[in-house]
């Protein structure tokens, strides 16, 4: 019975690890899309709205909360720091991802 218990325990640990990395990859993918969205906003509008934004999204009935904060680092050159924070529940544990990216406004070349 101890052998069967050890096998079941290792199976459940493996299943929890698989679920965590599935959620982690989904959250990373979403964060990458959000960074792309903010960079695209910078290219189209020559600026990013520098305020905090937050929300919730669902992937396969799992709730992911997110928070973004955009900081203007260099006014003259249009350099922005993009902070993205994602968090979710994995069983009774709180999981989170924090990503930082930088965006630079491309200056038009004069002919």
C-alpha positions as CSV (number, residue, x, y, z in Angstrom):
1,X,0.0,0.0,0.0
2,X,2.9,2.4,0.6
3,X,4.2,1.7,-2.9
4,X,0.8,2.5,-4.4
5,X,0.5,5.6,-2.3
6,X,4.0,6.8,-3.5
7,X,3.0,6.2,-7.1
8,X,-0.3,8.2,-6.7
9,X,1.6,11.0,-5.0
10,X,4.1,11.3,-7.7
11,X,1.3,11.2,-10.3
12,X,-0.5,14.1,-8.6
13,X,2.7,16.1,-8.3
14,X,3.4,15.6,-12.0
15,X,-0.2,16.6,-12.8
16,X,0.1,19.8,-10.7
17,X,3.4,20.7,-12.3
18,X,1.9,20.1,-15.8
19,X,-1.1,22.4,-15.0
20,X,1.2,25.1,-13.6
21,X,3.4,25.2,-16.7
22,X,0.4,25.2,-19.0
23,X,-1.0,28.2,-17.2
24,X,2.4,29.8,-17.1
25,X,2.8,29.4,-20.9
26,X,-0.7,30.8,-21.5
27,X,0.1,33.8,-19.3
28,X,3.5,34.4,-21.0
29,X,1.8,34.3,-24.4
30,X,-0.8,36.9,-23.2
31,X,1.9,39.1,-21.8
32,X,3.8,39.0,-25.1
33,X,0.6,40.0,-26.9
34,X,0.1,42.9,-24.5
35,X,3.6,44.1,-25.0
36,X,3.1,44.0,-28.8
37,X,-0.2,45.9,-28.4
38,X,1.5,48.7,-26.4
39,X,4.4,48.9,-28.9
40,X,1.9,49.1,-31.8
41,X,0.1,51.9,-30.0
42,X,3.4,53.8,-29.7
43,X,4.1,53.4,-33.4
44,X,0.6,54.5,-34.5
45,X,0.1,57.4,-32.1
46,X,3.7,58.5,-31.3
47,X,2.8,58.0,-27.6
48,X,1.5,55.5,-25.1
49,X,-1.1,56.5,-22.6
50,X,1.0,56.5,-19.3
51,X,-1.5,55.2,-16.8
52,X,-2.2,52.0,-15.0
53,X,-4.6,49.5,-16.5
54,X,-5.9,46.3,-15.1
55,X,-8.4,43.6,-15.9
56,X,-9.2,39.9,-16.0
57,X,-9.1,37.3,-18.8
58,X,-10.1,33.7,-18.9
59,X,-8.3,30.8,-20.6
60,X,-10.0,27.4,-20.3
61,X,-12.1,28.6,-17.3
62,X,-9.0,29.8,-15.4
63,X,-9.1,33.4,-14.3
64,X,-5.9,35.5,-14.8
65,X,-5.7,39.0,-13.4
66,X,-3.4,41.5,-14.9
67,X,-2.1,44.9,-14.3
68,X,0.0,47.1,-16.6
69,X,1.8,50.3,-15.9
70,X,3.6,52.4,-18.5
71,X,6.3,54.8,-17.5
72,X,7.8,57.5,-19.8
73,X,11.5,57.2,-19.2
74,X,12.9,59.6,-21.8
75,X,10.6,62.4,-23.1
76,X,12.8,63.6,-25.9
77,X,13.5,60.2,-27.4
78,X,10.2,58.6,-26.6
79,X,11.4,55.7,-24.5
80,X,8.8,53.9,-22.4
81,X,9.1,51.2,-19.8
82,X,6.2,48.6,-19.9
83,X,5.5,46.8,-16.6
84,X,3.1,43.8,-16.9
85,X,2.1,41.8,-13.8
86,X,-0.1,38.7,-14.1
87,X,-1.4,36.6,-11.2
88,X,-3.7,33.7,-10.8
89,X,-4.6,30.9,-8.3
90,X,-3.2,27.5,-8.7
91,X,-5.0,25.4,-6.2
92,X,-4.5,27.2,-2.9
93,X,-1.3,28.9,-4.0
94,X,-1.0,32.4,-5.6
95,X,1.1,32.4,-8.8
96,X,2.4,35.4,-10.6
97,X,4.5,36.6,-13.5
98,X,6.2,40.0,-13.8
99,X,7.5,41.2,-17.2
100,X,9.3,44.4,-18.1
101,X,9.9,45.6,-21.7
102,X,11.0,48.8,-23.2
103,X,9.5,50.6,-26.2
104,X,11.2,53.3,-28.3
105,X,9.3,55.6,-30.6
106,X,10.8,55.4,-34.1
107,X,11.7,58.8,-35.5
108,X,10.9,59.4,-39.1
109,X,13.9,59.8,-41.3
110,X,14.1,63.0,-43.3
111,X,15.0,62.7,-47.0
